[in-house]
Amino acid sequence: MWKARIIYLSPMATDRNKLLSGIRFMAVGFPFIFMGPALMFWLGIPGTRNGNYWAFGISIVLMATAAFFCVKGLRTILSAFFDRG
């Protein structure tokens, strides 16, 4: 028969300042998640058909900025939870 195992986890210490810093990074990156693809759809793709590449380039930069801030925020949040220091 299967026996139920009760696992008691000790409360983990969370570095609150690191956690808030990570949430702040994610909040900064969140608008860029939508601005980059929206700019590419509205201005970038139609502009490339006419030979204008400035909006396409700016949208790529905005998407890279979103990826940077979100990954940095996620890494900071995970280090706030799981660092042993």
Backbone hydrogen bonds, N-H to C=O, Kabsch-Sander energy under -0.5 kcal/mol:
donor,donor_aa,acceptor,acceptor_aa,energy
6,I,4,A,-0.5
7,I,5,R,-0.7
8,Y,6,I,-0.6
9,L,7,I,-0.7
14,T,12,M,-0.5
15,D,80,A,-1.4
16,R,14,T,-1.1
19,L,15,D,-2.2
20,L,16,R,-2.5
21,S,17,N,-1.9
22,G,18,K,-2.4
23,I,19,L,-2.2
24,R,20,L,-2.0
25,F,21,S,-2.1
26,M,22,G,-2.2
27,A,23,I,-2.2
28,V,24,R,-1.9
29,G,25,F,-2.0
30,F,26,M,-1.5
33,I,29,G,-1.0
33,I,30,F,-0.8
34,F,30,F,-0.7
34,F,31,P,-0.7
35,M,31,P,-2.3
36,G,32,F,-1.8
38,A,34,F,-1.7
39,L,35,M,-2.5
40,M,36,G,-2.0
41,F,37,P,-2.4
42,W,38,A,-2.7
43,L,39,L,-2.4
44,G,39,L,-2.1
45,I,40,M,-2.8
47,G,43,L,-1.5
48,T,44,G,-1.9
49,R,45,I,-1.1
50,N,46,P,-0.7
50,N,47,G,-0.6
51,G,48,T,-0.6
52,N,47,G,-2.8
53,Y,51,G,-0.6
57,G,53,Y,-2.1
58,I,54,W,-2.3
59,S,55,A,-2.2
60,I,56,F,-1.8
61,V,57,G,-2.1
62,L,58,I,-2.3
63,M,59,S,-2.2
64,A,60,I,-2.2
65,T,61,V,-2.2
66,A,62,L,-2.2
67,A,63,M,-2.2
68,F,64,A,-2.4
69,F,65,T,-2.5
70,C,66,A,-2.3
71,V,67,A,-2.3
72,K,68,F,-2.5
73,G,69,F,-2.3
74,L,70,C,-2.4
75,R,71,V,-2.5
76,T,72,K,-2.0
77,I,73,G,-2.5
78,L,74,L,-2.5
79,S,75,R,-2.1
80,A,76,T,-1.7
81,F,77,I,-1.5
82,F,78,L,-2.7
83,D,79,S,-1.5
